[in-house]
């Protein structure tokens, strides 16, 4: 004996697992677990379980009651609700679905088991009873003889339409009356009253026939010659339940045929009460007879249909050809019947009705075609549900664009066509710049609204025959087919970027977003969908490296760069775990005294195979991947520990400078982390200088200002690194609590040969001093540069003229002099 199949619908994984365990312990087979209404419908369609345990409150747009209603209507699977809600409105909604049980959480295992068994048994009995009743009713309604059934006392319990017509009594009028009192029988030969056979059958429990000369006098007095007889109705144990009388009209053979034909017509008219549409259709397609359900399905009156034909519903040529071909096959005896799904037109303009159309052909005794019997069932709701499931499976639920799977399928098909016809296609891989910042500052709900607005704008930038999809997060991709000129792709990419740079107004927030676009072309950049996608992604990263808000075409060098980036990323993760990182320190010299007063801590990577890896090679990868955050914390802690050790032992340095990445400012706990490191290492906050870039400041000025104020209040010195290469905003120099600026080496290296560089350096130093800020110049390599900077009263000097970045041990060993200046910790003669 097979175990009953049960499906669980529960969005809480732990509850679902517990429920599965209980059901399996009862011996049931749990065929699937769904976590949303849409998934429940899909899995129920796939597995057709015997019973569904449905939670009412589900994540997503469809709750358990709506899902149960859809499943009950389309699949007729019984549902038991398991819920913590018992309010009247919820109970009323659940009741409307025809649920087979409603258990309030928490419930006992025995209650659950009993509810399941009752529901399964009830559903089984209902199906059996329904099948039995339908079979019995259809059989008796289809039979051409008159049938009257009585109970054991001879009282009428059932009359079929033929009996109603023959006697003149409706079943509602005759029910409960003694059959001999409503039926008058005459002997045709002498016109005397004949005995009704029912009393004799009930008394003798035997079959009794009627003479062919028996006449039935109807309620209206009409006389009808009948024959046949009656028989007892016995239970399995032999007890008498009643009797059944069956008779037919035998006036003449021709009259019999006419009456039989009329009976068939009346039989068909009885189907007006059927839920499905029914019609008799002439061989040429004209409607001969229709029922009310057919009129209701398509919105036409009976008169309108009888004056038209079957083809009026299917104006689409494809459907006409399919329907017409099947009808011709019936006429040619190639098919006994057929059933097809057809999208039909409703009387209301623009409204469509999906129909399940079944047809068979009626022939006469000479095997000549007479008419078609057509049945039409409205399956619009089912088709809509199927289309919804297909749509959900193929589209991104947030934006309505194609999802990753469907786009990949579409790309594969388009690529096959391009290969066959030797045409070009292009992929544009688009990633929104700094979208995470918008999510973090404005919230994910506004981020979702922004993604929806972005998708709408993207639709306007691509051509009608191109494909647009959302791959996930803030990544979109466009498939441009039938490309003739590369310039066309560039034009579309530039148009896309320009459209997205227009401000978005969302719930009172003006949001500016940019995008980086990578482009790959078939066949130049790959001949498979995977290669084209990968290369477009690689090109997109190049666009980000080149300042964002631009597009880049793929080149083969990008693949090597991408592989290098992945190798570096894996290596960095390994380096963090295996202590491969180390710090070098580059001294910072006081220009007036010549003494080392500070040093900048610079991270280095000692790889076991590659040796000492240049920061130029790995810092950008760390920024892109977010690894700069744990690396930055390691640098800060290590530098603070070393500086504290120097101060306690021999006072080598009074201060250490550590760089803060722009990426670190996105961390919500940056201040708390820095404060914790200082407390852990015991370094005085005044001994720490944090260098930040202008880009970090401008990324989110207000949030950055708040963090910098906290750091200043703690006693930490703050410096603007690479000053002059970024925004160089005088506003934030005035507003932000910085103590110094650092002139970028690009301005120092051309001194004294470039007058422009000298003018800029003079201006920066003068401006900084006017704002009471110290100035550090980096990249000092020549005596001429040193002389000029001293003349301009630059406060601190840093560069190869004094020392390259060295290890902590090397800095200690330097001892007395650095290029003839002075001791690292005591002043000496030059």
N, C-alpha and C positions, 0 to 999 in steps of 0.2 A: 504494500500500500504506500502510495507516494505521500510525502509530507505536504501540508498546505503551504503555498508560497505567499510570503508576506513582504511588503515593502514599507520601509520606515521613512517618514518625512520629518526631519528634526534638524534645525540649524545649530543646535548646541551639540558639538561633537561628543562630549562626555556623556550627555543624556542619551544620545543615539547609540553609543557603544553599550551603555548599561541596558537599554531596551533590547538591543540585539541579543545580548547575553541571556536575558530573561526569555525571549522568544525561542531561542535555540534550545534553552534548557527545557522548554515545553515540548520540543520535538518539531517545531516549525522550521521551514527553510526561509531565511531572510535573503531575498534575491537582490536587493539593492537598498542603498540609503541615499536620500536626496536632502539637500540643504536649502532649497529655495522652491518657490511655487513652479517656476518655469522648468527647473530640473525635474521636479516631481512628475509633471506632465510628460516630459521626454522619456524618463525612465519607465513610467507606467505604460507608455506606448510600446517601449522596447521589450519589457519583461512580462506584461500582462499578469500581474500577481493575482492571487485569489482574494487578497484583502490588503488594505492600506491603512497603516497607523499614522495619522496626520496631526502634527502640531498646528494650531491655528495661527500663532504669531510667528512669522518667518521673515527673514531678511529679504530686502528687495521690494519690488513694486506689487507683487502678488502675494496675498496672505493665504493661509491654508484653506480657508472657506472657499475663496475664489478658485483655487487649484482643485479642490474637491468637486466643486460644481462642474468644472470643465471635464474632469475625469469621469464623473458620473454620467454627464450628458453624452460624451463621445465614446467612452470605453465601458460603461456600465459595471465598474468595479466597486464593490462595497468599501465604505470608508468608516473608520472609527476615529473620532477626535480625541486627542490626548492634550489637555490644556489646563492652565491654571486659572482660566477665565470662566466665570459662570454667570455673568451679568445677563439680564434679559435680552438685550439687543444682540449679544453674541450668540446666545442660545437660539434666538429666533432666526438669525442668519444661518446657523449650523443646521437647524431643523429643516430649512427650505431646501437644503442639498439632498435630503433623503438619507442622512447619515444612519449607519447601523449601530452606532454607539457613541457615547459622550462621557469620557472619564475625566474627573477633575483631579489634577495633580495635587498632592501625592496620592498614589493609589497602591493598594496591596497587590502582590503578584497573583493571588487567587482571584481577585476582582478582574485583573487584566486577562487571565486565562479564561475565566468564565465568559467575559464579554466577547472575546475572540471566538470561542466555540459557538456561542449563541448567534453571533453575526454570521459566521460561516454556515451554520445550520439554517438560519433564517433565509439567507441568500439562496442556499440550495433548494429549500422548500419553495421559495417564491418562484424560482426559475422553473422547477418542475410543475408547480401549479399553473404558472403562466403558460407554459408549453401545452399542458393538458387542456387548459381552458381554451386556448387559441385553437388547438387542433379540433377539439369537440365543437366549438362554435363555428369554425370555418367549415368543418365537415357537414354539420347539419344545415348551415346556411347555403352551402354549395349544392346540397343534394336537391334533385328536381322533384322528389316526392314530398308530399305533405307529412309532417311529423308532429305528433302530439304525445307528450310524455306526462304521466300522472304519478301520484304517490300511491301508496298501498291502499288508500281509501277511494281511489278513482278521481281524485281532485287534480285538475290540470296544473302542471308546474312549468311546462315549456311548450311553446308553439313556434315552429319555424315560419318564415314569411309565406311559404306556400300554403301552410295550414291556415294562417291568418287570412289569406286571400280566399281560400276555399270556403271557410266557415263564416267569414265576415266579422270575426271577432279578433281584436288585437290581443296580444298576450297580456298586456296590462289589464284589460277588461276581463279576460277569461281566467286569469290565474286564481286558483283557489276554488273555482267552481267545479261541480261534478260533471264529468265529461258527457254523460248521457243526457244531462239537462240542457247542454248547449248545442249538442249535435243531434239533429233529426235525420234518421236513416229510413228510407223507404225501400220496399221490395218493388223493383221496376215492373215486375209482371202484374202484380195485383194492387199496387199502390198502398199496401198495408205497411204499418210501422214495423221496421226490422230492429231486432235487438242489437244494441251496441256491443261489439266483441270485448270491450275492456272489462266489464264486470265478470264475464265468463272466464277470461284469462286470469284475473285476480283470484277467482275462486278455485280454479283448477291448476293454476301455475303451469299452464301449457299454452302452446302457440295456437292461435285461432285465425283461420282465414275468412275472407269475406267473399260472398258470391259476386260474380262479375255483373250481376244485375242489380247491385245495390246503388241507390241514389242518395246523395247527400243534399239536404236542403239547407242552404245557407241562411244566415241571419236575415238577409234581404228577401228571401224566398226563392232565390235562384237555385235551380236544380243542376246537379253535376253528377254524372255517372262515375263511380269509382270502383277500385278493387284493391287487393292486397290483404292486409290483416294486422293482427296485434300479437305481441309477445310479452311475457313477464320479464321484469328486471330483477335479477337475483344478485345478492351479495356473494362474496367468496365463500361464506359459510352456509350458503343456501337460503338465507333469510330473504323475504320478499321486500323489495324496495318500492316497486311500482310496476307500471306497464307502459308500453309504447305502442302507439297506433300509427301505422304507415299506410298511406293510400295515395293513389294517383288517378288522374282523369283518363278515361278510356273512350271518349265519345266516338271518335273515328281516328284512323291513323293520321289523316291530314290535320284534323283538329288537334290531335295529340302533338304533332310536330309544331303547329302554330302556337299552341299553348306552351310547349317547351321553349320555343324561341322567345316568346313573351316573358316566360319565367326567367330565362337567362338575362334578358334586358332588365327585368325588375331586380334580378340578383346583382347586376352591375350597378344599378342605381342605388342599391343599399350601401355600396362602397363610398357614397358621399360622406359617410361618417368616418371613413378611414383617415388616418393622419397623413398618409401619402397621397399624392395626386395620381389619379387614374383616368385613362381615356381609351376610347375605342377610336382607332384611326383608320380611315379608308386606305386602300392600296395606293391611291394617288397623294396621300398625305393629309387629306381633309379630316377635321375632327368630326366624328359621328356622335360621340357622347363624352362628356367630361363630368368630373365630380367637383364638389365644392372646394376640396383641398387644392386641386390643381388651379382653380380660379384664384384662391388665396395666395398660392405660391408666387404667381406671376402678376397678380393685380388686375386681371381681366375679368369681365363678367362672362357668364355662360354664353350669352348671345354673341359676344365678341369672339369667343373662341370657336363656337360652332360655325361662324362665318369665315373662319381662317383655317390655317393648316399648321402642322407641326414645325415646319421650317421657320415660322415667324419668330421662334425663340432663339434661333442660332444663325445670326447674320454673318458670323465669321466664316470665311471660306474653308478654313481647315476643318472646323467642326462640321460644316455641311457635308464636306467630302467624307468624313468619317461616319457620320450618321447615315448619309445616303448609301454608302457602301455596305454597311451592316444591314440596312433594310433590304437592299437588293439581294444580299446573301440569304436572308430569310425567304424571300420569294423564290430563290433558286434552290431551296432546300439544302443549302450549304451549311446553315446553322440552325439548330433548334430554337435558340434564343440568344440574346446578347445583353450585356450590361456595360455601360460606359459612363465616365464622368464628363459632363459638358458644362461649360460656362455659358449661361443663357442670359438674355436680355429681359429685364422687368418692364412693365408698362411705363413706370416712372423713368424718364430719360436719365441715362447715366448710371442707373442702378443695375448691378449684376447679381445673378443668382447661380450659385454652383449647384448642379443637379446630378443625382445618380439616376440615370435613365436605363430602365430595363424594358425589353420588348420581346414579344413572341407573335407568331402568326396563327390565325384561326382559319382552317380550311373546311369546306363542306364535304359531304359524303363522296363527291366526285374528285376530291383532292384539289379543288379549285380555291385559290386565295379569296378570303372574304374580307378580313380586316385585321389590323394589328391591335394587340392588347399592350398598352404602354403604361408603365408605372414610373412616376417621377418623385424622387425624394429630395427635399431641400437639404443639402449638406454644406451650406454656406458657412455656418459656424465652425464646422469641422475643418473645412479648407482654410478658413481664416486662422484657426489655431495652428494648423500645419504650417501655413505661411509665416506665422509669427515665430514658430520654433525654428524654421529655416532661417528667418531673418536674424534671430538672436544668435544662432550658431555661426553666422557669417559676418556679423557687424559688431563694431565696438559699441557697447551699451551707453557710453557717455556721449559720444559725438555722432553716432549713427554712420560713421564711415566704415569702410571695409576693415575687418580685423586682420591680424597677422596671418592666420591660416588661409583665409579666403584670398587675401592679396597674393600670397605665395602661389596658390592654385592659379589665379588669374595671370600672374607673371609667367608661370610655366607654360600656360596655353599661348600667351602672346609671344613668348620667346620661340615656341615651336613654329608659330606662324611666320615670325620674322626670319627664322632659319630657312623655312620652306620657300618664301618669296624674296629672300635676300634683301630685306629692308632693315632699317636701323631702329633702335629704340633707346631710350635713356631712363635712368633712375635718378631721381632727386631725393636724397636723404636729408631731412630737415630736423634740426634739434633747436628748441627754444633756448636762448641764452639766459642764464641766471634764473631759470624758472623756479628752482628750489627756494630762492630768496623770497619770491612772491608767496609761495606756499607757507614759508616759515613766518612771514610778516603779516600777511593778510588772511591766512587760513586756507585750509584745503577746499572749503566750499567755494570761495572766490576763485581759487586756482582751477577748480573744475569748470566754473562758469567761463573763465578765460579760455580754457581749452576748447570749449564749445564755440566761443566767438572766433577763435583762431581757425577752427575747422570750417566755419562759414566763410571766412575770408579766403581761405585756401581754395574753396570750391570756385570762387570767382576768378582765381588766377590761372587755373588750368583749363585746357580745352575740353569740349564736351565729350570727346572720345577717349580722354585720358582717365587714368584710375588714381584715386586718392585713398590712402589708408592711414590709420593710426596704429603704430606698432606697439604702443604702450607708453605710459608716462607722458613726456613732452616730445616724443619722437613721432614724426610723420614721414610718409614716403609717397612720392608721386611717380607713376609710370607713364612716360611720354612715348606713345607709339607712333610709327610712321614718321620718323625724324628725317628731314632732308638735309638741313644745315645745322652744324653745331651752334651757329649764332642764334638759331631759334631757341635752343635749350638755354643759352645764356640769357636771352631776352626774357624767357619765362621765369628763370631763376631770379633775375634782377627785379622783375615785376612782383614776384612773390615776396621778396625781401622788403620792397618799398611798401607793399600793402600792409605788411605786418608791423612796420614801424609807425604807422598812424596810431595815435593813442586810442586805447580802449576805455570806454566809460562803463564801468560795472558797479552798480549800486552806489553811485556817488564817488567812486574812486577812479581817477584818471590813471590808467596803467600803460606804461610804455614798455614794449617787449621787442627784442630783436631776435634774429634767427641766423644760425650758421647752416649753410647748405653744401652738401657734397654731391658730386655728379659723376656717374659712371655711364659709359656709352657701349652699347652692343653694336658690332662685335669687337671693337678695339680694346675694351677693358674687361672682357670675359665672355665666355660662351655658355655659361650656366647661370641659373638664377642665384645660386649660392655665391658664386664669384662676383656677380654684379652687385648683389646686396652688400657683400663684405667690402668691396672696393668703394662703393658709394659712402659707406660708413667711414672708411679710412679717409676719404676726401673731406668728409664733414669735420673730422678731427683736425685736419689741416686748416680748414676755415676758422676753427676756434683758435688754433695756435696763431693765426695771422690776424688776430684782433677781434674775431667774432663779427657778426652782422655783415657777412660777405659769403660769396659762393666760390668753390674751388672744384676744378675738374681733377679726376683721378689720374695719377701717373704711376709708373711701375716703382719709382723710388718710394712712393707712399707705402707700398707693401712692406718693404724692408724697414721703413720707419715704424710701421705699425707693429711688426714682429719685434723690433727693438724695444718698443714701448711696453709690450706685453712681457718681454723677458726682464726688463728693468723692474716692472711692477712685481713680478714673482720674486725677483731677487731682493727687492726692498722688504717685502713681507718676511722673507727668510732672514734678512739682515736684522730686523727688529727683534726676532726671536732668538738669534744666535750672537748678539752683541758684536756685530760687524761694524757698527757705526762708531766714529770717534770724533773728537773736536780738535781743531787747530785754532790758534789764537793769533790775530794780527795786532800788534801794538798800535796804540793811538798816542801821539806825542804832543805834549804841550808846546806850542810854538814859541812861547816866551822863555820858558825854562829849559826846554829840550828834554824834559823828563817824561818817561812813560807814566801816564796817569790812568790809562784804561786799555782794554783790548777787546776787539770784536771776536765773538765766538762763532766759528764757521764749521759747519758739519762736513765731515768727510766719510767716505765709505771704503773700508778695507775689505775688498772681495777676496775670497780664498783662491780664486782662479784668475780674475781680471786684475788683481792688484788694487792700487789706490784709484778709485773711480772719481772722475771730475764731477763737481756739483752741476756743471752745465749739462751733464748727461742725465742726471736723475732727478733734479729738483722739479723740473716742469712736469715729469710723470707723477711725482709725489703730489703736486698741486692738483692735477687732473683727477687722480684717483682718490684724493682725500687722505692719503697716507701722510701728508705733511702735518696733519693734526697730531698723531702719536709721535711722529719724528720731532715735531716742534716741542712737545712736552718733554721728550728725552733730552733734547738740546738744552732746554731751560734748566731742568733739574741738574744735569751734568755740569753746566757752566756755573750754576750757583754753588754746588758742592765744591768745585775746584777753587772758586774765588774765596769761599769761606775758609778753605784749607790754607790758601796763600796768606790771607789776612791773619790767621791765627799763628802761622809759623814764622813768616819773615816780612809780612806786609808788602808783598811784591806788587799787588794791584789794589787800588782803592775802588775800582769800578769795573764792571764787565758789561759789554753791549751784546744783546741777543736780538735777532731778527724775528718779527712776528709776521707770519704769512697772512695775506688777505683771506685765505680760506679759513684760517683759525678764527677770524672775526665772525664767521657764520655760526660758530658753536655758542650755544646759549649759556654755557657755564665757563666761558673763557676767564672772566675775572676770578671766579672761585678757584679755578685750576691754578692760576698764577699765585694767588694768595696762599693756597695750600702748599705749593712747592717752596715758597719762601719760608713758611712755618716749618716745613719738613727739614729743609737744609740749614735753617738758622741764619741765613744771610739777611743783613739789614736791607730793607727795600731801597734805601738811598744808594746802595752799592749796585743796583741793577738799572740799566738803561735799556729800554725796549725800542727798537727801530721798526717803524712801520712805513709802508710805501703810500704814496699819494693815492694809488688805485684802491688800496684797502680803505682809506678814509672816504673816498667818493662813492664806494659801493653802496653804503647805507649811512650817510653822514650823521643823522640824528642818533641812530643806535650806536655808532662808533663813538660819538661825542660822549654818550652816557658811560660807555665802558672806560674811555680815557679819563674821564673825571674821577671814576672810582679808583683807577690806578694811581692818579696823581694824589688823591686823598690818602692813599696807602703809603705814599712817599717815593714812588718809582719815578725815575726820570724818563721822559718820552722824547723821541727824536724822529724827524721826518727823513726817511732814507731816499736816496736818488732824487733829491730835490731838483726841480727844473726839467725833468724828463716827462712828467705827467701833466696834471691839470694846473699845477702851480697857482692854486687859488689863494689869493690874499685873504679871502673871507675866513677860510678855516685856519689859516695861520693866526688870525686875530682871535677867533672864537675858541679854537681848540687849545687845551692845556699842554702844549709842547714846550720843551726846554731848549731844543736845538734843532738845526737842520744840517743835512749832510749833502754836500755838493757832489754830484755824480762824476765818476772818473772821465766820462765822455767830454766834460767841459775843461777838465784839468789837463788832459793829455796833449792838447794842441797849444798850451802855453809854453813859450811866449810867441810862438810863430803865428797864431791866429788872433787877430785883433778882436774879432767878434766874440770868441770864447773868453778873452780877457775882460771885455766889457760886461758880459753876462756874469762872470764870477764877481767882479767889483760890485755889480748891482745886487747880487744875492747876498753878499757879505754885508753891504751897507743896509739893505732892507732888514736882514735878520738882526743886526745890532740895533737898529732903530726900534725893533720890536722886542728888544732885551733878550734875544735868543743867541745861544752859542752857535758857532759854525765849525763843522768838521769837513775837511777836504780829503777825499779818498783818491787813490791812484797817483800819489806823489812819487815820481820816479827820478827826477833830475834836480840838480842844484838850482837851475834857472826857475823851475816851477816853485821850488822851496822859497827862493828869494822873493818872487812875485807875491806869493801867498803871505809871507811874513810882512811884506810891505803893506798889504791890504788888511793886516791884523787878523788873519784867520786864526781861530782859537786852537783847533786841534788838527794834526796832520797824520795821515795814514797812507802807507804805500810801500813799494819795493825799495825806495830809497833808504828806508829804515829797516824793514824786515818783511819777508814773505810770511804768510800764515805758517806757524810752527806748532809743534805739539807742546803740551804743558811742560813736559820735562825739558824740551829744548829752550823754552822761554826762560826757565829757571837757570839753565847752564850758561846762557848768554853772559851772565855775570856783569862785568864792568861796563862794556860799551856796546852800542849798536851804531855801526857806521860812524864812530867817532863822536857820538852825541853825549850820552851820559848813562849812568847805571840805571837799570830798570827801576830801582827803588831808592837810589840816592844820587844826588847831583855830583858830577865829577867835572874836572876841567877838560876842555875840548882840545 
